[in-house]
C-alpha cells in the first residue's frame, strides 16, 4: 500500500461492510503546521468497546475466513512511521471515526496517489451509500459528493466516467497550485 | 535448510520451530511482501511490529529476520510462538543478510 488513496479505499470499504449509509472522508493538509490529517466518519454498525481496544492488532479481525486482518493494522503502521498518531472512536449502531495525523513532509509518508480513480471506484460501489470527500490544502477546499453522481451512468457511460475522473483530478491538482 | 541452521548466524528471539526454508523475500512494505512471497520463505524486513508476524502467518512463512538492529517486543514474540513463526534479529542490514543467506545456500532460483 504505497498510496494514501489505497488506505482511503480500504477504510471506506470497511465502512461499506459496516453497513454505513453516510461516509465522510476529510483530508486536511496544512503546510504551515506541517500536518496532514485523514478523518473517516461513518454511521455504520460501529465497533464494540472490547474490539475497539485492540482494533489495530492484525490478529484481531471480524473476518470468519481467516484469523488475520491487515487493513487497520497497515494503516496504523503507516501513520506511526510517518511520525503520526491515530484515534479510533466508535459507538455501536451509531458511528465510527478514524482520525489520523501525520507529519506532512515525513520521508516515510506515502503520497496521495490516484484519488480520482479511488473516488470513482468507491462511487461505483455506493448504491446504498453516500460518500462525501472533503480535501483541504491550507485555505483551499475541494468537495466531492457521490450523491450528485449518477451511479448507473458512471457504470455504463465511459465518457461520463472520464469526465467525473478528470473533474476530480483537476480540482485536486488546483488545491496545490 | 531449516531455521535451526540459522541460529549460529542470527539471534533467535523466540521458539525455534525448525521450519523448512525455501526462498527469500526482502521487503519493508508488508503489503508488497504479501504479494511476493510463498509458503516457507524467509522474510527479511526492518518492520519490527506485529504486522510482520501477521503477514508471515498468512503466508505460512518459515521465519522472519528483523534486520538493521531493530528490537522485537513481547507482543511479537507471543504471536510468533502462537503461529509457529521463528523470529531472528541481527545488526546486519537487509542486503547483508541476503548475501549471507545466499552463501549458506538459499537462493531464489
Interface residues (C-beta under 8 A of the other chain):
Chain A: X1 X2 X57 X58 X59 X66 X67 X68 X70 X73 X74 X77
Chain B: X29 X30 X31 X32 X34 X47 X49 X50 X51 X53 X54 X55 X57 X58 X79
